[in-house]
Amino acid sequence: MKPSTKITRSIRDEEVPRAWLVVDAEGQTLGRLATQVATLIRGKHKALYTPHVDCGDFVIVLNADKIQLTGKRTEMKQYFHYTGYPGGGRIQTFTDLVKRKPEFVIEHAVKGMLPKTRLGKAMVKKLKVYRGDTHPHEAQSPQQFNLL
């Protein structure tokens, strides 16, 4: 029997081609947007994907203040934060948080979909979320990415 000449090659971090992608969050559902952005940041959309290497692209999310939830989730969804002191539990609703810090809502959703390791912490740094429709990353010449 003839040995196969095809080899599965594992890519190294220096060899990964990284792109800058712009995603518009206006009118998008939070969970659906977060799953697609997490896939882009992780690099699973590439043929060169290797699980132990950061293969993903940089993602810029615009119009974070115009994100939506379905059904009654806008009133029912709550975010819990513990300050570390006795009785220090703080609860914020989605509507209050979107008015105050809309960037946090998207960052929190995407971060929860990435690995909870050193590699995941490095991946989340490639996410840039902005409230309006402008961003300071024009020098990187980002490309528009249309979500499914």
Backbone as a printed PyTorch tensor [residue, N CA C, xyz], in Angstrom:
tensor([[[  0.8340,  -1.1730,   0.0000],
         [  0.0000,   0.0000,   0.0000],
         [  0.8840,   1.2440,   0.0000]],

        [[  0.4930,   2.2160,  -0.8040],
         [  1.2750,   3.4290,  -0.9680],
         [  0.9780,   4.4100,   0.1770]],

        [[  2.0150,   4.9950,   0.8010],
         [  1.7560,   5.9570,   1.8820],
         [  1.1680,   7.2570,   1.3180]],

        [[  0.3310,   7.8780,   2.1230],
         [ -0.3200,   9.1120,   1.6990],
         [  0.6750,  10.2720,   1.7370]],

        [[  0.6100,  11.1380,   0.7560],
         [  1.5000,  12.2900,   0.7070],
         [  0.8490,  13.5380,   1.3100]],

        [[ -0.4110,  13.4380,   1.6560],
         [ -1.0980,  14.5780,   2.2580],
         [ -0.7680,  14.6440,   3.7450]],

        [[ -0.4080,  15.8220,   4.1930],
         [ -0.0140,  16.0170,   5.5790],
         [ -0.9010,  17.0940,   6.1920]],

        [[ -1.4030,  16.8200,   7.3760],
         [ -2.1280,  17.8490,   8.1120],
         [ -1.1070,  18.7300,   8.8050]],

        [[ -1.1140,  20.0060,   8.4680],
         [ -0.1070,  20.9290,   8.9660],
         [ -0.7110,  21.8150,  10.0400]],

        [[ -0.0150,  21.9640,  11.1190],
         [ -0.4460,  22.8480,  12.2010],
         [  0.2230,  24.1980,  12.0080]],

        [[ -0.5730,  25.2530,  11.9550],
         [ -0.0440,  26.5850,  11.6860],
         [  0.5280,  27.1850,  12.9590]],

        [[  1.5520,  28.0240,  12.8020],
         [  2.1530,  28.7180,  13.9370],
         [  1.5790,  30.1280,  14.0340]],

        [[  1.7580,  30.7490,  15.1750],
         [  1.1860,  32.0740,  15.4320],
         [  1.7310,  33.1290,  14.4720]],

        [[  2.9880,  33.0260,  14.0980],
         [  3.5900,  34.0140,  13.1980],
         [  3.0470,  33.9100,  11.7730]],

        [[  2.5350,  32.7560,  11.3910],
         [  2.0760,  32.5150,  10.0230],
         [  0.6120,  32.8660,   9.7930]],

        [[ -0.0950,  33.2680,  10.8430],
         [ -1.5330,  33.5130,  10.7230],
         [ -1.7760,  34.8580,  10.0380]],

        [[ -2.5160,  34.8620,   8.9100],
         [ -2.8900,  36.1500,   8.2990],
         [ -4.0740,  36.7470,   9.0520]],

        [[ -3.8980,  37.9640,   9.5740],
         [ -4.9550,  38.6110,  10.3480],
         [ -5.5610,  39.7530,   9.5470]],

        [[ -6.8710,  39.8290,   9.5830],
         [ -7.5880,  40.9040,   8.8940],
         [ -8.3500,  41.7260,   9.9290]],

        [[ -8.7670,  42.9110,   9.5280],
         [ -9.6130,  43.7650,  10.3590],
         [-10.9850,  43.7930,   9.7130]],

        [[-12.0140,  43.4200,  10.4690],
         [-13.3730,  43.3470,   9.9550],
         [-14.2760,  44.3060,  10.7320]],

        [[-15.2080,  44.9350,  10.0170],
         [-16.1770,  45.8380,  10.6360],
         [-17.5460,  45.1890,  10.5750]],

        [[-18.2360,  45.1270,  11.7180],
         [-19.5730,  44.5540,  11.8130],
         [-20.5090,  45.6340,  12.3380]],

        [[-21.6440,  45.7980,  11.6870],
         [-22.6400,  46.7680,  12.1380],
         [-23.6910,  46.0440,  12.9770]],

        [[-23.8820,  46.4990,  14.2270],
         [-24.7960,  45.8340,  15.1530],
         [-26.2050,  46.4150,  15.1020]],

        [[-26.4520,  47.3700,  14.2560],
         [-27.7670,  48.0220,  14.2140],
         [-28.8430,  47.0260,  13.7690]],

        [[-29.8460,  46.8400,  14.6140],
         [-30.9490,  45.9430,  14.2990],
         [-30.6310,  44.4720,  14.4760]],

        [[-29.4470,  44.1240,  14.9650],
         [-29.0590,  42.7300,  15.1450],
         [-29.4970,  42.2280,  16.5180]],

        [[-29.7310,  40.9330,  16.6230],
         [-30.0320,  40.3020,  17.8980],
         [-28.7140,  40.0040,  18.6050]],

        [[-28.6670,  40.2470,  19.9000],
         [-27.4200,  40.1580,  20.6660],
         [-26.7550,  38.7870,  20.5610]],

        [[-27.4710,  37.7210,  20.8020],
         [-26.8760,  36.3870,  20.8020],
         [-26.3930,  35.9520,  19.4350]],

        [[-27.1600,  36.2540,  18.4110],
         [-26.7590,  35.8690,  17.0490],
         [-25.5320,  36.6470,  16.6030]],

        [[-25.4690,  37.9180,  16.9590],
         [-24.3010,  38.7320,  16.6370],
         [-23.0800,  38.2100,  17.3910]],

        [[-23.2570,  37.8990,  18.6760],
         [-22.1370,  37.4680,  19.5060],
         [-21.5430,  36.1450,  19.0310]],

        [[-22.3760,  35.2090,  18.5880],
         [-21.8400,  33.9250,  18.1280],
         [-21.0120,  34.0920,  16.8600]],

        [[-21.4660,  34.9400,  15.9520],
         [-20.7200,  35.1370,  14.7130],
         [-19.4370,  35.9250,  14.9570]],

        [[-19.4790,  36.8970,  15.8460],
         [-18.2760,  37.6610,  16.1730],
         [-17.2750,  36.7720,  16.9000]],

        [[-17.7350,  35.9140,  17.8010],
         [-16.8370,  34.9970,  18.5060],
         [-16.1780,  34.0220,  17.5330]],

        [[-16.9010,  33.5990,  16.5220],
         [-16.3290,  32.7170,  15.5040],
         [-15.2290,  33.4230,  14.7270]],

        [[-15.4440,  34.7010,  14.3970],
         [-14.4330,  35.4700,  13.6680],
         [-13.1960,  35.7070,  14.5260]],

        [[-13.4030,  36.0370,  15.8020],
         [-12.2780,  36.3010,  16.6930],
         [-11.4770,  35.0310,  16.9510]],

        [[-12.1540,  33.9230,  17.0370],
         [-11.4950,  32.6420,  17.3020],
         [-10.7800,  32.1070,  16.0580]],

        [[-11.2680,  32.4670,  14.8680],
         [-10.6310,  32.0310,  13.6300],
         [-11.2060,  30.7620,  13.0590]],

        [[-12.3710,  30.3360,  13.5480],
         [-12.9470,  29.0740,  13.0890],
         [-13.4900,  29.1540,  11.6680]],

        [[-13.5780,  30.3470,  11.1050],
         [-14.0590,  30.5060,   9.7350],
         [-12.9450,  30.2960,   8.7220]],

        [[-11.7210,  30.1220,   9.1850],
         [-10.5760,  29.9610,   8.2900],
         [-10.2320,  28.4900,   8.0970]],

        [[ -9.6700,  28.1720,   6.9400],
         [ -9.2350,  26.8020,   6.6700],
         [ -7.9860,  26.4510,   7.4710]],

        [[ -7.2530,  27.4550,   7.9270],
         [ -6.0260,  27.2370,   8.6780],
         [ -6.2580,  27.1370,  10.1830]],

        [[ -7.5080,  26.9800,  10.6240],
         [ -7.8240,  26.9900,  12.0490],
         [ -7.0690,  25.8960,  12.7960]],

        [[ -6.4170,  26.2970,  13.8750],
         [ -5.7320,  25.3850,  14.7740],
         [ -6.1870,  25.7270,  16.1880]],

        [[ -6.7110,  24.7760,  16.9490],
         [ -7.3180,  25.0980,  18.2440],
         [ -6.3900,  25.7430,  19.2630]],

        [[ -5.0980,  25.4010,  19.2580],
         [ -4.1940,  25.9140,  20.2780],
         [ -3.4600,  27.1840,  19.8580]],

        [[ -3.8440,  27.7680,  18.6980],
         [ -3.2110,  28.9900,  18.1980],
         [ -4.2990,  30.0400,  17.9970]],

        [[ -3.9560,  31.2820,  18.2870],
         [ -4.8840,  32.3930,  18.0700],
         [ -4.8960,  32.7250,  16.5840]],

        [[ -5.8670,  32.1680,  15.8570],
         [ -5.9400,  32.3070,  14.4030],
         [ -6.9110,  33.3920,  13.9470]],

        [[ -7.5790,  34.0420,  14.8630],
         [ -8.6900,  34.9130,  14.5120],
         [ -8.3070,  36.2770,  13.9800]],

        [[ -9.3310,  36.9930,  13.5580],
         [ -9.1860,  38.3340,  13.0190],
         [ -9.6040,  39.3600,  14.0660]],

        [[ -9.2180,  40.6130,  13.8250],
         [ -9.6740,  41.7170,  14.6520],
         [-11.0800,  42.0900,  14.1990]],

        [[-11.9860,  42.3170,  15.1360],
         [-13.3680,  42.6380,  14.7960],
         [-13.7490,  43.9630,  15.4570]],

        [[-14.2920,  44.8720,  14.6550],
         [-14.7830,  46.1590,  15.1300],
         [-16.3050,  46.1150,  15.0380]],

        [[-16.9790,  46.3000,  16.1620],
         [-18.4360,  46.2980,  16.1910],
         [-18.9100,  47.7300,  16.3810]],

        [[-19.7280,  48.2030,  15.4510],
         [-20.2540,  49.5690,  15.5010],
         [-21.7230,  49.5590,  15.8980]],

        [[-22.2210,  50.7030,  16.3450],
         [-23.6230,  50.8970,  16.7430],
         [-24.0410,  49.9200,  17.8370]],

        [[-23.2270,  49.8180,  18.8630],
         [-23.5350,  48.9030,  19.9720],
         [-24.7920,  49.3290,  20.7150]],

        [[-25.1320,  50.6080,  20.6620],
         [-26.3160,  51.0840,  21.3760],
         [-27.6100,  50.7190,  20.6680]],

        [[-27.5360,  50.1590,  19.4590],
         [-28.7350,  49.7950,  18.6960],
         [-28.9430,  48.2880,  18.6250]],

        [[-28.3330,  47.5650,  19.5670],
         [-28.4990,  46.1050,  19.6180],
         [-29.8770,  45.7810,  20.1830]],

        [[-30.4210,  44.6250,  19.8100],
         [-31.7690,  44.2530,  20.2340],
         [-31.7650,  42.8750,  20.8810]],

        [[-32.8260,  42.6170,  21.6220],
         [-33.1220,  41.2870,  22.1380],
         [-34.5230,  40.9280,  21.6750]],

        [[-34.8520,  39.6500,  21.6620],
         [-36.1680,  39.2300,  21.1970],
         [-37.1310,  39.0890,  22.3610]],

        [[-38.3930,  39.2520,  22.0940],
         [-39.4370,  39.0330,  23.0880],
         [-39.3420,  39.9780,  24.2720]],

        [[-39.5930,  39.4370,  25.4610],
         [-39.5710,  40.2300,  26.6880],
         [-38.1810,  40.3060,  27.3200]],

        [[-37.1830,  39.8280,  26.6290],
         [-35.8450,  39.7760,  27.2210],
         [-35.2980,  41.1550,  27.5480]],

        [[-35.7290,  42.1920,  26.8420],
         [-35.2200,  43.5270,  27.1430],
         [-35.5750,  43.9520,  28.5640]],

        [[-36.7270,  43.5400,  29.0630],
         [-37.1030,  43.8740,  30.4360],
         [-36.6250,  42.8180,  31.4340]],

        [[-36.5200,  41.5500,  31.0060],
         [-36.2420,  40.4630,  31.9310],
         [-34.7480,  40.1720,  32.1370]],

        [[-33.9100,  40.4340,  31.1430],
         [-32.4880,  40.0790,  31.2450],
         [-31.7970,  40.9560,  32.2780]],

        [[-31.0230,  40.3000,  33.1550],
         [-30.3220,  41.0080,  34.2150],
         [-28.8520,  40.6140,  34.2260]],

        [[-28.0150,  41.5760,  34.6050],
         [-26.5810,  41.3540,  34.7430],
         [-26.2260,  41.5040,  36.2180]],

        [[-25.5450,  40.4950,  36.7770],
         [-25.1970,  40.4860,  38.1960],
         [-23.7150,  40.7440,  38.3650]],

        [[-23.3730,  41.5990,  39.3130],
         [-21.9770,  41.8920,  39.6390],
         [-21.8300,  41.8880,  41.1500]],

        [[-20.7990,  41.2300,  41.6460],
         [-20.5450,  41.1860,  43.0760],
         [-19.3230,  42.0330,  43.3840]],

        [[-19.4570,  42.9850,  44.2970],
         [-18.3800,  43.9260,  44.6040],
         [-17.2900,  43.3230,  45.4700]],

        [[-17.6050,  42.2400,  46.1730],
         [-16.6290,  41.6220,  47.0580],
         [-16.9160,  41.8980,  48.5210]],

        [[-17.8460,  42.7610,  48.7950],
         [-18.2280,  43.0860,  50.1670],
         [-19.5170,  42.3500,  50.5390]],

        [[-19.7440,  42.1230,  51.8330],
         [-21.0010,  41.4960,  52.2420],
         [-22.1990,  42.3330,  51.8080]],

        [[-23.1530,  41.6940,  51.1820],
         [-24.3120,  42.4160,  50.6630],
         [-23.9940,  43.2450,  49.4430]],

        [[-22.8900,  42.9480,  48.7620],
         [-22.4300,  43.7700,  47.6520],
         [-22.8740,  43.2890,  46.2900]],

        [[-23.9560,  42.5330,  46.2120],
         [-24.4590,  42.0940,  44.9160],
         [-25.1890,  43.2260,  44.2140]],

        [[-24.8400,  43.4860,  42.9640],
         [-25.4770,  44.5570,  42.1920],
         [-26.1180,  43.9440,  40.9540]],

        [[-27.3640,  44.2950,  40.7310],
         [-28.0920,  43.7860,  39.5750],
         [-28.4930,  44.9620,  38.6910]],

        [[-28.2250,  44.8270,  37.3930],
         [-28.6210,  45.8400,  36.4190],
         [-29.4350,  45.1650,  35.3290]],

        [[-30.4490,  45.8440,  34.8450],
         [-31.2440,  45.3010,  33.7510],
         [-30.5860,  45.6360,  32.4240]],

        [[-30.9910,  44.9400,  31.3930],
         [-30.4340,  45.1440,  30.0620],
         [-30.6880,  46.5680,  29.5680]],

        [[-31.9080,  47.0720,  29.7770],
         [-32.2390,  48.4100,  29.2650],
         [-31.3940,  49.4870,  29.9310]],

        [[-31.1670,  49.3690,  31.2500],
         [-30.3270,  50.3460,  31.9400],
         [-28.8800,  50.2660,  31.4740]],

        [[-28.3930,  49.0560,  31.2860],
         [-27.0020,  48.8720,  30.8910],
         [-26.7470,  49.3420,  29.4660]],

        [[-27.7140,  49.1550,  28.5770],
         [-27.5420,  49.6090,  27.1920],
         [-27.5080,  51.1290,  27.1270]],

        [[-28.2680,  51.7840,  27.9800],
         [-28.2410,  53.2540,  28.0040],
         [-26.9040,  53.7680,  28.5340]],

        [[-26.3660,  53.0800,  29.5640],
         [-25.1630,  53.5570,  30.2230],
         [-23.8770,  53.0740,  29.5400]],

        [[-23.7700,  51.7590,  29.3240],
         [-22.5690,  51.1610,  28.7360],
         [-22.9470,  50.1220,  27.6850]],

        [[-23.3370,  50.5250,  26.4860],
         [-23.7330,  49.5240,  25.4810],
         [-22.5740,  48.6470,  25.0140]],

        [[-21.3570,  49.1300,  25.1380],
         [-20.2060,  48.3300,  24.7180],
         [-20.0520,  47.0920,  25.5900]],

        [[-20.3520,  47.2360,  26.9000],
         [-20.1920,  46.1300,  27.8380],
         [-21.0960,  44.9550,  27.4900]],

        [[-22.3030,  45.2420,  27.0060],
         [-23.2640,  44.1790,  26.7170],
         [-22.7130,  43.2350,  25.6440]],

        [[-22.1610,  43.7940,  24.5790],
         [-21.6180,  42.9730,  23.4880],
         [-20.3300,  42.2910,  23.9350]],

        [[-19.4440,  43.0160,  24.6320],
         [-18.1980,  42.4230,  25.1080],
         [-18.4720,  41.2510,  26.0540]],

        [[-19.4570,  41.4020,  26.9250],
         [-19.8110,  40.3550,  27.8810],
         [-20.3390,  39.1070,  27.1680]],

        [[-21.1650,  39.3070,  26.1560],
         [-21.7360,  38.1750,  25.4150],
         [-20.6670,  37.4310,  24.6240]],

        [[-19.7710,  38.1710,  23.9650],
         [-18.7270,  37.5340,  23.1600],
         [-17.7030,  36.8530,  24.0590]],

        [[-17.3350,  37.4950,  25.1560],
         [-16.3470,  36.9250,  26.0680],
         [-16.8330,  35.6000,  26.6510]],

        [[-18.1240,  35.4740,  26.8770],
         [-18.6700,  34.2320,  27.3910],
         [-18.6210,  33.0910,  26.4020]],

        [[-18.4240,  33.3950,  25.1140],
         [-18.3760,  32.3720,  24.0700],
         [-16.9450,  31.9910,  23.6790]],

        [[-15.9610,  32.6240,  24.3040],
         [-14.5620,  32.3220,  24.0240],
         [-14.0110,  31.4120,  25.1210]],

        [[-12.8860,  30.7370,  24.8660],
         [-12.3000,  29.8590,  25.8830],
         [-11.9150,  30.6380,  27.1410]],

        [[-12.0210,  29.9720,  28.2850],
         [-11.6750,  30.6000,  29.5610],
         [-10.2350,  30.2490,  29.9150]],

        [[ -9.3040,  30.5580,  29.0290],
         [ -7.8900,  30.2550,  29.2180],
         [ -7.0740,  31.4870,  28.8760]],

        [[ -5.7440,  31.3410,  28.9270],
         [ -4.8730,  32.4460,  28.5140],
         [ -5.1060,  32.8080,  27.0580]],

        [[ -5.3670,  31.7960,  26.2550],
         [ -5.6250,  32.0270,  24.8380],
         [ -6.9190,  32.8180,  24.6450]],

        [[ -7.9400,  32.5060,  25.4260],
         [ -9.1960,  33.2430,  25.3560],
         [ -9.0410,  34.6860,  25.7770]],

        [[ -8.2220,  34.9420,  26.7830],
         [ -7.9670,  36.3150,  27.2210],
         [ -7.2470,  37.1090,  26.1380]],

        [[ -6.3670,  36.4520,  25.3940],
         [ -5.6860,  37.1210,  24.2900],
         [ -6.6480,  37.3790,  23.1250]],

        [[ -7.5800,  36.4640,  22.9110],
         [ -8.5430,  36.6170,  21.8200],
         [ -9.4970,  37.7750,  22.0590]],

        [[ -9.9430,  37.9560,  23.2990],
         [-10.9320,  38.9920,  23.5880],
         [-10.3430,  40.3910,  23.3800]],

        [[ -9.0250,  40.5140,  23.3770],
         [ -8.3870,  41.8120,  23.1310],
         [ -8.5110,  42.2430,  21.6760]],

        [[ -8.8910,  41.3210,  20.8040],
         [ -9.0530,  41.6550,  19.3890],
         [-10.4550,  42.1680,  19.0660]],

        [[-11.3020,  42.2910,  20.0830],
         [-12.6570,  42.8130,  19.8980],
         [-12.6730,  44.2960,  20.2640]],

        [[-13.1400,  45.1200,  19.3420],
         [-13.2600,  46.5640,  19.5660],
         [-14.7260,  46.9340,  19.3540]],

        [[-15.3770,  47.4520,  20.3940],
         [-16.8060,  47.7720,  20.3290],
         [-16.9800,  49.2690,  20.5380]],

        [[-17.8130,  49.8960,  19.6770],
         [-18.0410,  51.3360,  19.7530],
         [-19.5300,  51.6410,  19.7120]],

        [[-19.9000,  52.7060,  20.4030],
         [-21.2880,  53.1230,  20.5550],
         [-21.8690,  53.6480,  19.2410]],

        [[-21.1670,  54.4820,  18.5470],
         [-21.6730,  55.0990,  17.3240],
         [-21.2280,  54.3540,  16.0780]],

        [[-21.2510,  55.0680,  14.9510],
         [-20.8610,  54.4370,  13.6880],
         [-19.4820,  54.8810,  13.2190]],

        [[-18.6650,  55.4200,  14.1150],
         [-17.2890,  55.7840,  13.7750],
         [-16.3280,  55.0330,  14.6860]],

        [[-15.1060,  54.8410,  14.1880],
         [-14.0800,  54.1470,  14.9700],
         [-12.7150,  54.7120,  14.6070]],

        [[-11.7370,  54.5900,  15.4990],
         [-10.4060,  55.1540,  15.2430],
         [ -9.4280,  54.1960,  14.5580]],

        [[ -9.9230,  53.1810,  13.8500],
         [ -9.0480,  52.1730,  13.2590],
         [ -8.9970,  52.2550,  11.7290]],

        [[ -9.1170,  53.4500,  11.1810],
         [ -9.0730,  53.6080,   9.7150],
         [ -7.7070,  53.2510,   9.1510]],

        [[ -6.6380,  53.4180,   9.9300],
         [ -5.2870,  53.1250,   9.4480],
         [ -5.1010,  51.6420,   9.1360]],

        [[ -5.8830,  50.7770,   9.7620],
         [ -5.7660,  49.3420,   9.5040],
         [ -6.5610,  48.9110,   8.2780]],

        [[ -7.2490,  49.8250,   7.6290],
         [ -8.1040,  49.5910,   6.4510],
         [ -9.0160,  48.3730,   6.6510]],

        [[ -9.9570,  48.4690,   7.5930],
         [-10.8440,  47.3320,   7.8600],
         [-11.8480,  47.1200,   6.7330]],

        [[-12.2720,  45.8770,   6.5770],
         [-13.2250,  45.5050,   5.5400],
         [-14.5830,  45.2810,   6.1830]],

        [[-15.6350,  45.6550,   5.4710],
         [-17.0050,  45.4580,   5.9610],
         [-17.3350,  43.9730,   5.9130]],

        [[-17.9060,  43.4520,   7.0050],
         [-18.2990,  42.0510,   7.0580],
         [-19.8010,  41.9860,   7.2940]],

        [[-20.5210,  41.3270,   6.3990],
         [-21.9670,  41.1920,   6.5390],
         [-22.2800,  39.9040,   7.2770]],

        [[-23.0480,  40.0180,   8.3410],
         [-23.4210,  38.8490,   9.1190],
         [-24.5050,  38.0650,   8.3870]],

        [[-24.6230,  36.7920,   8.7160],
         [-25.6190,  35.9300,   8.0780],
         [-27.0150,  36.2680,   8.4750]]])
